[in-house]
Amino acid sequence: MGMASLNILSPFSMSTCLFNFNNTHYYNANNTHNLYNYNNAKPKSFPNHHLYPLSSLFSTTKSNPSPKFSPTSSHLSKSGTVRSGSSCSWMQDNSMHQIQDVSAGNSCSCSALPTQPAQVSSVQDLFEFICSGPLLGRLSLTPERIADTIDKWIAYNSYLSRLFQLNELYLTVPQKARFYHYYIPVFIWCEDQISQHMSEFKDGEDIPPLVIGFSAPQGCGKTTLVFALDYLFKNTGRKSATISIDDFYLTAEGQANLREANPGNALLELRGNAGSHDLQLSVETLNALSKLNKEGLKMKLPRYDKSAYNGKGDRADPSTWPEVEGPLTVVLFEGWMLGFKRLPMEVVQAVDPQLETVNKNLEAYYDAWYKFIKAWIVIKIQDPSCVYEWRLQAEIAMRENGKPGMSDEEVKDFVSRYLPAYNAYLPTLYSEGPSGSDPEHLLLIEIDEGRNPI
């Protein structure tokens, strides 16, 4: 569709919106939202509005801001929210407005635009860039729907830029692609799933949070994706919680017992494969989360300390577990083996005889995990060997930054304990979906070696 007829109505509060007039694109740094027409005409009304040229918000020709527009370090808590009293100010002139941090109940000052505008880029360019994304066809995101909600896309980009401490006016092409082609489309899909979930309940009924499962191999970016989605939910008025299958690993004592019960089985020597999780804790946690649908209800989420016992790990002290408060709208549950199905024994024996016990252990995982999950996102990789390369990259980066990291041989040994399960279970996961999943509530995303959707 042509952008000449594009109208944008801002349905929710956002401090900045865009419009075109006299062939120049402007920000409206006022909280008043009007219906703007992108037909080289002035907005219907903008009394006392401050107009700023829209510079290289979506430019691909300049990646570095001028010295007068360098982002300061954004003070984020471990949860990704802005700490009370911190500033995310982008230093420039005095044209400031407030962006509200819904999750923390705070606001921070963010400047509108650089004093010295760079090359102007149009909303038409942004629209076309979004429409070139590889996921849109699978998500029913038509050009018309994108045009109708373009202000939301811009708002989501602003939140993500703040979360990742990026200058939203000078995003590189890979950064724009990660936000507009991956994180934001997936967020919109999750919102659609939440709407469908809520529609199944009558007025006045207590609605349990929707549990969305994220199944993806290690190192492919699933934790970062979940982190970004959680931040978007919190900043758009949703209460969300995140959990990982890592949170349900056995205690150090439980791992030792598992190791003793399976002598010589390298796949069960350390945490990771099916059998190394406290399924009872899983059931208790997921049941409690499903009932966290009223104001005032609170609970603590279990966490695991991978650094304990020289890296062998142990459950973290409950006093350190984070607390979540209802009413929850969504629970984001991620894990490398989430959705794996038990296979015929001859299939797993052909991959690795040590998988026999792991395969038997998978039988109990449906009742402990999968039956709680009503929507699924499966991130597909082309070759399990990518896991080794991604893990190696991470460890090398840690060592280069002066942090302790595994040697190349240790990385190889670590990943080797997971590869048999990948080789055995991923083909069925990709062809049939997770155990108990509904194809109508399943999103399969294939990524390349750069962790980008294709």
C-alpha positions as CSV (number, residue, x, y, z in Angstrom):
1,M,0.0,0.0,0.0
2,G,1.1,3.6,-0.5
3,M,2.2,5.6,2.4
4,A,0.5,8.7,1.0
5,S,-2.8,7.6,2.5
6,L,-1.3,6.4,5.8
7,N,-3.1,7.6,8.9
8,I,-1.7,7.0,12.4
9,L,-3.9,7.1,15.5
10,S,-1.9,6.7,18.6
11,P,-3.9,4.3,20.8
12,F,-1.7,4.4,23.9
13,S,0.4,7.0,25.7
14,M,3.8,7.5,24.1
15,S,5.9,10.7,24.4
16,T,6.9,10.9,20.8
17,C,5.0,10.4,17.6
18,L,5.8,11.2,14.0
19,F,4.3,13.2,11.2
20,N,5.3,14.7,7.9
21,F,4.8,18.1,6.7
22,N,6.6,20.1,3.9
23,N,8.4,16.9,3.0
24,T,10.2,16.8,6.4
25,H,9.5,14.3,9.1
26,Y,9.0,15.6,12.6
27,Y,8.7,14.4,16.1
28,N,5.8,15.6,18.3
29,A,7.4,16.0,21.7
30,N,4.0,16.5,23.3
31,N,1.9,13.8,25.0
32,T,-1.2,14.9,23.0
33,H,-1.9,12.5,20.2
34,N,-3.8,13.5,17.1
35,L,-4.7,11.8,13.8
36,Y,-1.8,12.7,11.5
37,N,-2.0,12.5,7.7
38,Y,1.1,11.6,5.8
39,N,0.0,13.5,2.7
40,N,2.4,16.4,2.8
41,A,-0.1,18.3,4.9
42,K,0.0,19.8,8.4
43,P,-1.5,17.7,11.2
44,K,-5.2,18.5,11.9
45,S,-4.1,20.3,15.0
46,F,-0.9,20.9,16.9
47,P,-1.3,24.0,19.1
48,N,1.8,24.7,21.1
49,H,3.5,21.6,19.8
50,H,7.3,21.6,19.6
51,L,8.5,20.3,16.2
52,Y,11.8,18.7,15.7
53,P,13.2,17.3,12.4
54,L,13.3,13.5,12.4
55,S,17.0,12.8,11.8
56,S,18.6,9.5,11.3
57,L,16.3,7.4,13.5
58,F,16.2,4.9,10.7
59,S,19.3,6.0,8.8
60,T,21.8,3.4,7.5
61,T,24.4,5.9,6.5
62,K,25.6,7.2,9.9
63,S,26.2,5.0,12.8
64,N,28.0,7.3,15.2
65,P,26.4,10.2,16.9
66,S,27.9,13.6,17.2
67,P,29.7,14.4,20.5
68,K,26.7,16.5,21.5
69,F,24.5,13.4,21.2
70,S,26.3,10.6,22.9
71,P,24.2,8.3,25.1
72,T,25.1,8.2,28.7
73,S,25.2,4.9,30.5
74,S,21.7,3.8,31.4
75,H,21.5,2.5,34.9
76,L,19.5,-0.7,34.7
77,S,18.7,-3.2,37.5
78,K,19.2,-6.9,37.0
79,S,15.6,-7.2,35.9
80,G,16.2,-4.6,33.2
81,T,14.1,-1.9,34.7
82,V,15.4,1.6,35.4
83,R,16.4,2.0,39.0
84,S,14.7,4.6,41.1
85,G,16.4,8.0,40.8
86,S,18.6,6.9,37.9
87,S,18.8,8.9,34.6
88,C,18.7,7.7,31.0
89,S,19.2,11.1,29.7
90,W,20.6,11.5,26.2
91,M,22.8,14.6,26.5
92,Q,21.9,17.4,24.0
93,D,19.7,20.5,24.3
94,N,16.9,21.2,26.8
95,S,14.1,19.7,24.8
96,M,13.2,17.0,27.3
97,H,10.2,14.9,27.9
98,Q,9.3,12.1,30.3
99,I,9.1,8.4,29.5
100,Q,7.3,6.4,32.1
101,D,8.8,3.1,33.3
102,V,5.6,1.1,34.0
103,S,7.3,-1.8,35.6
104,A,9.2,0.2,38.2
105,G,6.8,3.1,38.6
106,N,9.5,5.6,37.8
107,S,10.1,8.0,34.9
108,C,13.3,9.1,33.3
109,S,14.2,12.1,31.2
110,C,15.0,11.4,27.6
111,S,15.7,14.1,25.0
112,A,13.7,14.3,21.9
113,L,16.2,14.8,19.1
114,P,19.8,15.8,18.5
115,T,20.5,19.5,18.1
116,Q,22.3,18.9,14.9
117,P,20.1,16.7,12.7
118,A,21.7,14.1,10.6
119,Q,20.4,12.8,7.3
120,V,16.6,12.8,7.2
121,S,14.9,9.4,6.7
122,S,11.2,9.0,6.1
123,V,8.5,7.0,7.8
124,Q,8.1,5.4,4.3
125,D,11.6,3.9,4.7
126,L,10.7,2.5,8.1
127,F,7.5,1.1,6.9
128,E,9.2,-0.6,4.0
129,F,12.0,-1.9,6.3
130,I,9.5,-3.5,8.6
131,C,7.6,-5.1,5.7
132,S,10.8,-6.7,4.5
133,G,11.1,-8.8,7.7
134,P,11.1,-12.6,7.3
135,L,8.5,-13.3,10.0
136,L,5.6,-11.2,8.8
137,G,3.9,-13.8,6.7
138,R,3.9,-16.3,9.5
139,L,2.4,-13.8,11.9
140,S,-0.4,-12.4,9.8
141,L,1.2,-9.0,9.9
142,T,-0.1,-7.4,6.7
143,P,1.1,-4.1,5.4
144,E,-2.2,-2.6,6.4
145,R,-1.9,-3.8,9.9
146,I,1.6,-2.5,10.2
147,A,0.6,0.9,8.8
148,D,-2.3,1.1,11.3
149,T,0.1,0.4,14.2
150,I,3.3,2.1,13.1
151,D,3.3,4.3,16.2
152,K,3.4,1.2,18.4
153,W,6.4,-0.2,16.5
154,I,8.2,3.1,17.0
155,A,7.3,3.0,20.7
156,Y,8.5,-0.6,21.1
157,N,11.8,0.3,19.4
158,S,12.2,3.1,21.9
159,Y,11.8,0.8,24.8
160,L,14.2,-1.8,23.4
161,S,16.8,0.9,22.7
162,R,16.6,2.0,26.3
163,L,16.8,-1.6,27.6
164,F,19.9,-2.4,25.5
165,Q,21.4,1.1,26.1
166,L,21.4,1.9,22.4
167,N,20.8,5.3,20.8
168,E,17.5,4.9,19.0
169,L,18.4,7.6,16.6
170,Y,21.5,5.9,15.4
171,L,20.7,2.2,15.3
172,T,22.8,0.2,12.9
173,V,21.1,-2.0,10.3
174,P,21.7,-5.2,12.3
175,Q,20.3,-3.5,15.4
176,K,17.2,-2.3,13.5
177,A,16.8,-5.8,12.1
178,R,17.0,-7.4,15.5
179,F,14.3,-5.1,16.8
180,Y,12.0,-4.6,13.9
181,H,12.4,-8.1,12.2
182,Y,12.6,-10.2,15.3
183,Y,11.8,-9.0,18.8
184,I,8.9,-6.7,18.0
185,P,7.1,-9.1,15.6
186,V,7.4,-11.9,18.2
187,F,6.1,-9.5,20.9
188,I,3.1,-8.7,18.7
189,W,2.5,-12.5,18.2
190,C,2.6,-13.0,22.0
191,E,0.1,-10.2,22.5
192,D,-2.2,-11.9,20.0
193,Q,-1.9,-15.1,21.9
194,I,-2.7,-13.3,25.2
195,S,-5.8,-11.8,23.6
196,Q,-7.0,-15.3,22.4
197,H,-6.3,-16.7,25.8
198,M,-8.3,-14.1,27.5
199,S,-11.2,-14.5,25.1
200,E,-11.8,-18.0,26.4
201,F,-13.0,-16.7,29.7
202,K,-16.3,-15.1,30.7
203,D,-16.6,-11.7,32.2
204,G,-15.8,-11.9,36.0
205,E,-13.9,-15.1,35.8
206,D,-10.4,-15.3,37.1
207,I,-8.0,-15.5,34.2
208,P,-4.8,-17.4,34.8
209,P,-1.7,-16.1,33.1
210,L,-0.8,-17.4,29.7
211,V,2.3,-19.6,29.9
212,I,4.4,-19.3,26.7
213,G,7.1,-21.8,26.2
214,F,10.4,-20.9,24.4
215,S,12.3,-23.9,23.2
216,A,15.7,-23.1,21.7
217,P,19.2,-24.5,21.8
218,Q,21.9,-23.0,24.0
219,G,23.6,-19.9,22.8
220,C,21.0,-19.0,20.1
221,G,19.7,-15.9,22.0
222,K,16.5,-17.2,23.6
223,T,17.3,-15.8,27.0
224,T,17.9,-12.3,25.5
225,L,14.7,-12.6,23.5
226,V,12.7,-13.5,26.7
227,F,14.5,-10.6,28.5
228,A,13.4,-8.2,25.8
229,L,9.8,-9.5,25.7
230,D,9.5,-9.3,29.5
231,Y,10.7,-5.7,29.4
232,L,8.2,-4.8,26.6
233,F,5.3,-6.4,28.6
234,K,6.2,-4.4,31.7
235,N,6.5,-1.2,29.8
236,T,3.1,-1.6,28.1
237,G,1.2,-2.3,31.3
238,R,1.4,-6.1,31.5
239,K,2.6,-8.0,34.6
240,S,4.9,-10.9,33.5
241,A,7.2,-13.4,35.1
242,T,10.1,-15.3,33.5
243,I,11.4,-18.8,34.5
244,S,13.8,-21.2,33.0
245,I,14.2,-24.9,33.1
246,D,17.6,-24.1,34.7
247,D,15.7,-22.9,37.8
248,F,14.5,-26.4,38.4
249,Y,17.8,-28.2,38.4
250,L,18.3,-30.7,41.3
251,T,20.2,-29.5,44.3
252,A,23.9,-30.4,44.5
253,E,23.0,-33.3,46.7
254,G,20.3,-34.4,44.2
255,Q,22.8,-34.2,41.3
256,A,25.3,-36.3,43.3
257,N,22.6,-39.0,43.8
258,L,21.7,-39.0,40.1
259,R,25.4,-39.4,39.2
260,E,25.8,-42.3,41.6
261,A,22.6,-44.0,40.3
262,N,23.9,-43.8,36.7
263,P,27.7,-44.6,36.8
264,G,29.5,-44.2,33.6
265,N,26.7,-42.2,31.9
266,A,28.3,-38.9,30.8
267,L,25.0,-37.4,29.9
268,L,23.8,-37.6,33.5
269,E,27.1,-36.8,35.2
270,L,26.3,-33.1,35.3
271,R,23.1,-31.1,35.2
272,G,21.3,-30.6,31.8
273,N,19.6,-33.6,30.4
274,A,16.2,-35.0,31.4
275,G,16.4,-36.5,34.8
276,S,18.5,-33.7,36.3
277,H,15.5,-31.5,37.2
278,D,13.4,-31.3,40.3
279,L,10.0,-32.0,38.7
280,Q,8.1,-31.6,41.9
281,L,9.4,-28.1,42.3
282,S,8.4,-27.5,38.7
283,V,4.8,-28.5,39.4
284,E,4.6,-26.5,42.6
285,T,6.0,-23.4,40.9
286,L,3.8,-23.5,37.8
287,N,0.7,-24.3,39.8
288,A,1.4,-21.3,42.0
289,L,2.0,-19.0,39.1
290,S,-1.3,-20.1,37.4
291,K,-3.1,-18.9,40.6
292,L,-1.3,-15.5,40.7
293,N,-4.2,-13.7,39.1
294,K,-5.3,-11.2,41.8
295,E,-4.0,-8.0,43.3
296,G,-1.9,-8.5,46.4
297,L,-0.9,-12.1,45.7
298,K,2.9,-12.7,45.7
299,M,5.3,-15.5,45.4
300,K,9.0,-16.1,45.0
301,L,10.5,-17.7,41.9
302,P,13.2,-20.4,42.4
303,R,16.6,-19.6,41.0
304,Y,19.8,-21.7,40.4
305,D,23.4,-20.8,41.2
306,K,25.5,-22.2,38.4
307,S,28.7,-21.0,40.1
308,A,28.3,-23.0,43.2
309,Y,30.6,-26.0,43.9
310,N,33.1,-24.9,41.4
311,G,30.6,-24.7,38.6
312,K,28.7,-27.9,39.3
313,G,25.9,-25.7,40.6
314,D,23.3,-25.8,43.4
315,R,19.9,-24.2,44.1
316,A,20.3,-20.6,45.1
317,D,19.4,-19.6,48.6
318,P,15.6,-18.9,48.8
319,S,16.3,-15.5,50.3
320,T,17.8,-14.4,47.0
321,W,14.8,-15.6,44.9
322,P,13.0,-12.8,43.1
323,E,9.4,-12.0,44.0
324,V,6.6,-11.5,41.6
325,E,3.2,-10.0,42.3
326,G,-0.2,-10.6,40.7
327,P,-2.2,-10.3,38.7
328,L,0.1,-11.9,36.1
329,T,-0.9,-11.7,32.5
330,V,1.9,-13.9,31.0
331,V,4.6,-16.3,32.1
332,L,7.6,-16.7,29.8
333,F,9.1,-20.2,30.3
334,E,12.3,-21.0,28.4
335,G,14.7,-23.9,28.0
336,W,17.0,-25.7,25.7
337,M,15.1,-29.0,25.8
338,L,11.6,-27.7,26.4
339,G,9.1,-29.7,24.3
340,F,11.3,-32.7,23.7
341,K,9.2,-35.9,23.2
342,R,10.1,-39.4,24.3
343,L,11.1,-41.4,21.2
344,P,11.2,-45.1,20.3
345,M,14.1,-46.7,22.1
346,E,15.7,-47.9,18.8
347,V,15.9,-44.3,17.6
348,V,17.8,-43.0,20.6
349,Q,20.0,-46.1,20.7
350,A,21.1,-45.3,17.2
351,V,22.2,-41.8,18.3
352,D,23.8,-42.7,21.6
353,P,23.1,-45.7,23.9
354,Q,23.6,-43.3,26.9
355,L,20.3,-41.6,25.9
356,E,18.2,-44.6,26.9
357,T,17.9,-43.4,30.5
358,V,17.4,-39.8,29.4
359,N,14.7,-40.9,27.0
360,K,12.8,-42.8,29.8
361,N,13.1,-39.8,32.1
362,L,11.3,-37.6,29.4
363,E,8.1,-39.5,30.1
364,A,7.4,-37.5,33.3
365,Y,8.2,-34.0,31.8
366,Y,4.8,-33.6,30.1
367,D,2.9,-33.5,33.4
368,A,5.7,-31.4,35.1
369,W,6.2,-28.8,32.4
370,Y,4.4,-29.1,29.1
371,K,0.8,-29.3,30.2
372,F,1.1,-25.8,31.7
373,I,2.2,-24.3,28.4
374,K,-0.6,-23.1,26.1
375,A,1.5,-21.3,23.4
376,W,4.9,-22.2,22.1
377,I,7.8,-20.5,20.3
378,V,10.3,-22.9,18.9
379,I,13.6,-21.4,17.6
380,K,15.0,-23.7,14.9
381,I,18.7,-24.0,14.1
382,Q,20.1,-25.5,10.9
383,D,22.9,-27.5,12.4
384,P,23.4,-28.4,16.1
385,S,27.1,-27.8,15.7
386,C,26.2,-24.1,15.9
387,V,25.8,-24.6,19.6
388,Y,29.5,-25.4,20.0
389,E,30.5,-22.3,18.0
390,W,28.2,-20.0,19.9
391,R,29.3,-21.3,23.2
392,L,33.0,-21.0,22.2
393,Q,32.4,-17.3,21.1
394,A,30.8,-16.6,24.5
395,E,33.7,-18.1,26.5
396,I,36.3,-16.4,24.3
397,A,34.6,-13.1,24.9
398,M,34.6,-13.7,28.7
399,R,38.3,-14.5,28.7
400,E,39.1,-11.5,26.7
401,N,37.2,-9.3,29.2
402,G,39.3,-10.7,32.0
403,K,36.5,-13.0,33.3
404,P,36.9,-16.7,34.0
405,G,35.8,-18.8,31.1
406,M,36.0,-22.3,29.9
407,S,38.9,-23.4,27.7
408,D,38.3,-24.6,24.2
409,E,38.6,-28.2,25.4
410,E,36.2,-27.6,28.3
411,V,33.7,-26.0,25.9
412,K,33.9,-29.1,23.7
413,D,33.3,-31.4,26.6
414,F,30.4,-29.3,27.9
415,V,28.6,-29.2,24.6
416,S,29.2,-32.9,23.9
417,R,26.9,-33.7,26.8
418,Y,24.0,-32.0,25.0
419,L,24.6,-32.9,21.4
420,P,23.2,-36.4,21.6
421,A,19.9,-35.0,22.8
422,Y,19.9,-32.4,20.1
423,N,20.6,-34.9,17.4
424,A,17.9,-37.2,18.7
425,Y,15.0,-34.9,19.6
426,L,15.3,-31.8,17.4
427,P,14.1,-33.4,14.1
428,T,10.8,-34.5,15.8
429,L,10.5,-31.1,17.6
430,Y,10.8,-29.3,14.3
431,S,8.5,-31.6,12.3
432,E,5.8,-32.3,14.9
433,G,6.1,-29.5,17.4
434,P,6.5,-29.8,21.2
435,S,4.8,-32.5,23.1
436,G,1.1,-31.6,23.5
437,S,1.3,-28.4,21.5
438,D,-1.5,-26.9,19.3
439,P,-0.4,-25.9,15.8
440,E,-2.7,-22.8,16.1
441,H,-0.6,-21.6,19.1
442,L,2.9,-22.5,17.8
443,L,5.4,-20.2,16.2
444,L,8.5,-21.8,14.6
445,I,11.3,-19.4,13.9
446,E,14.4,-20.6,12.0
447,I,17.6,-18.6,12.6
448,D,20.9,-18.5,10.8
449,E,24.4,-18.7,12.3
450,G,24.2,-15.0,13.2
451,R,21.0,-15.7,15.3
452,N,18.8,-13.8,12.9
453,P,15.4,-15.2,11.7
454,I,15.4,-16.3,8.1
